[in-house]
Every structure is written in C-alpha cells, then in structure tokens.
Amino acid sequence: MIAHIEGVVTEKFGNFLIVDVSGVGYEMMVPTPDFEAATVGEKRKFFTYHAVRENSEELYGFSSLAAKKIFELLISVQGVGPKAGIAILSLAEAEEVRNAIANADAAFISKASGVGKKSAERVIVDLRDKVGIPSHYGATEAKFAAASGPASDEALDALIALGFPLKEATAALADIDISLPVEERIKLALKK
C-alpha cells in the first residue's frame, strides 16, 4: 500500500497528475480542487489510495488526509466506485463535501458526474452518521470555505493521523476557535 507520495509535479492532464519521486513518475487521479492547486515544477505531497484490481492498479491522490478519509468512506458505499468518489470530491473542497453529507444535501452530491439521485441518497444514508457534525446548516454552496475557515484543516488532519475517526475528530474540533494556532487547537481537542 502506498500511503503518500511527495515529489515534483511534472505533468497535468485531465484530472491526472504525474509526480516524480527520485526519477520514478507516479500517475494519480486527483479531485479537481487538488488538480487546480497543483503547479508543474512544484514539490507537493499527496496522501494516496492505491486501488488494486484483477486487471489494473490505480492511484488516487489527495492534498489532505481528511480528503482521503472522506474518499475511503465514499467508496465504501454500495455503487460508488473510485471514479464516482473522485467526482464527488471534485464538486468542492473536501470540507464542503463532508458538510453536504452531514447536512443530507443529496442535491449537491447528485451534481457529481456519474452520480444519480439514488446514489446520492445512498451516500447520505450510509455516511451521514460517519462524517461528523455539520460545520454550517442549510444547502451547501460551492464556495463557502471562506466563511468556515481554511479548506484543508491541519488540526483535523493531525487528529486523523493520530487515529481518530473522521466523525470524532470533527466533533472534537467543533467548539474550538478556528483562529487559534493549529497546535493549540489539537491540544484542546485532545483534552475533550
């Protein structure tokens, strides 16, 4: 299993990146927000999901550990494969997708390419209790990240890396001021 890759982005095409690590190029499919943020020639780290099938091996990359965990939850839903999981995460930043699931916003999830109304509803039913509490209420809008804080929450990533499930990590950080330093937010969350 390849847990993460850190190297120089050498090529971008479709929703694929090629990341060079010591002369070896790893091709990975990434969600649209990660694709748009990547620049050729830039050194980046991606958390990866390595899918091995009977006739293929595919690598999926994510700029945050939280996004990877949401992807893993998405593909655990019957009828949602890796490509549909990437399509759902391509709708917006990972926190926005998590919030849409927590708010039972099936209309938002069904906007993903290849994801119909029934699949979106199945995602909501299967994952709503697993993704944690919503960070805001109401319909999910494509650009709410500025109002809710950084798109990639380092404190959330750290708690997940420490072994907290996504739901418990988001609950632990829910009442902690987002303007505090990351280390302080982690300490306060661990005290809960």
C-alpha positions in Angstrom: 0.0 0.0 0.0 1.3 3.4 -0.9 0.3 5.8 1.9 1.6 9.1 0.5 3.8 10.4 -2.3 6.0 13.6 -2.1 7.7 14.8 -5.2 7.7 17.3 -8.1 4.6 17.6 -10.3 5.9 17.0 -13.8 2.7 16.8 -15.8 -1.0 17.7 -15.6 -3.7 16.3 -17.9 -7.4 15.6 -17.4 -7.7 15.2 -13.6 -4.4 13.3 -13.6 -1.0 14.4 -12.2 2.4 12.8 -12.7 4.5 13.2 -9.6 8.3 12.5 -10.0 9.8 10.9 -6.9 13.6 10.3 -7.3 13.2 9.6 -11.0 10.0 7.5 -10.8 6.8 9.1 -12.1 3.6 8.2 -10.3 0.4 8.9 -12.2 -2.5 9.6 -10.0 -6.1 10.8 -10.4 -6.9 13.8 -8.1 -10.1 15.7 -7.3 -10.5 19.0 -9.3 -9.6 21.3 -6.4 -6.2 19.5 -5.9 -5.6 19.4 -9.7 -6.2 23.2 -10.0 -3.9 23.9 -7.0 -1.0 21.9 -8.4 1.6 23.6 -10.5 4.0 21.9 -12.8 7.5 22.1 -11.3 6.2 22.4 -7.7 7.0 20.0 -4.9 3.8 18.6 -3.4 2.7 15.8 -1.0 -0.3 13.7 -1.8 -2.0 11.2 0.5 -2.8 8.3 -1.7 -5.3 5.5 -2.1 -3.9 2.5 -4.1 -6.7 0.5 -5.8 -5.6 -2.9 -6.9 -8.0 -4.9 -9.1 -7.7 -8.0 -11.1 -6.7 -6.2 -14.3 -5.5 -2.8 -13.1 -3.8 -0.7 -10.5 -4.8 2.9 -10.0 -3.5 5.6 -7.7 -5.8 8.4 -6.3 -4.2 11.4 -4.6 -5.4 13.9 -2.1 -3.8 17.0 -0.7 -5.2 16.3 2.9 -5.6 13.2 5.0 -9.2 14.3 5.7 -10.0 14.2 1.9 -8.5 10.7 1.7 -10.7 9.5 4.6 -13.8 11.0 3.0 -12.9 9.3 -0.3 -12.5 5.9 1.6 -15.9 6.4 3.2 -17.4 7.3 -0.2 -16.1 4.2 -1.9 -17.4 2.0 1.0 -21.0 2.9 -0.2 -22.5 0.3 -2.5 -22.5 1.5 -6.1 -19.9 4.2 -5.5 -16.5 3.4 -7.0 -13.3 5.3 -7.0 -14.1 7.4 -10.1 -17.5 8.4 -8.6 -15.7 9.2 -5.3 -13.3 11.5 -7.1 -16.2 13.1 -9.0 -18.0 13.8 -5.7 -14.8 15.3 -4.1 -14.4 17.3 -7.3 -17.6 19.2 -6.6 -15.8 21.4 -3.9 -13.2 21.3 -1.2 -13.3 18.1 1.0 -14.8 20.0 4.0 -17.6 21.3 1.8 -18.4 17.7 0.6 -18.2 16.4 4.2 -20.6 19.2 5.3 -23.0 18.4 2.4 -23.2 14.8 3.5 -23.6 15.8 7.2 -26.5 18.2 6.1 -28.1 15.4 4.0 -27.7 17.6 0.9 -28.4 14.9 -1.8 -29.0 17.6 -4.4 -25.4 18.8 -4.0 -23.9 15.2 -4.1 -26.0 14.3 -7.2 -24.3 17.1 -9.2 -21.2 14.9 -9.5 -20.6 13.4 -12.8 -21.9 9.8 -12.9 -23.8 10.1 -9.6 -27.5 10.0 -9.8 -30.2 10.9 -7.3 -30.4 7.3 -5.9 -26.7 7.0 -5.5 -26.5 10.5 -3.8 -29.3 9.4 -1.4 -27.5 6.2 -0.6 -24.3 8.2 0.2 -26.3 10.4 2.6 -28.0 7.4 4.3 -24.8 5.4 4.7 -22.4 8.2 5.6 -24.3 10.9 7.4 -23.6 9.4 10.9 -19.9 8.7 9.9 -18.7 12.2 8.7 -19.3 14.2 11.9 -21.4 17.2 12.7 -22.1 19.9 10.0 -20.0 23.0 10.1 -22.9 25.1 8.9 -26.6 24.4 8.1 -28.6 24.7 5.0 -27.8 23.9 1.4 -24.2 23.6 0.5 -22.9 26.3 -1.7 -19.8 25.8 -3.9 -17.7 28.5 -2.2 -18.5 28.5 1.5 -14.9 27.8 2.5 -14.0 31.4 3.2 -16.8 31.6 5.8 -15.9 28.4 7.5 -12.1 28.6 7.6 -9.3 27.0 5.7 -10.2 24.4 3.1 -7.6 22.0 4.5 -7.8 21.9 8.3 -4.3 20.9 9.6 -5.7 20.2 13.1 -8.3 17.8 11.6 -5.6 16.1 9.5 -3.4 15.7 12.6 -6.2 14.2 14.7 -7.0 11.7 11.9 -3.3 10.9 11.7 -3.4 10.2 15.4 -6.1 7.6 14.8 -9.3 9.5 15.4 -12.2 8.5 13.1 -13.4 11.5 11.0 -16.6 11.8 12.9 -14.9 12.0 16.3 -12.2 14.4 15.0 -14.7 16.9 13.6 -16.7 16.7 16.8 -13.6 17.3 19.0 -12.8 20.4 16.9 -16.3 21.7 16.6 -16.3 24.2 19.5 -12.7 25.2 19.2 -11.9 28.7 17.8 -10.5 28.2 14.3 -8.3 31.3 14.6 -6.2 29.6 17.3 -2.8 28.1 16.2 -3.0 24.5 15.0 -1.0 23.1 17.9 -3.4 24.8 20.4 -6.5 23.5 18.6 -5.0 20.0 18.7 -4.2 20.2 22.5 -7.7 21.5 23.3 -9.3 18.7 21.1 -7.3 16.0 22.8 -8.4 17.3 26.2 -12.1 16.6 25.3 
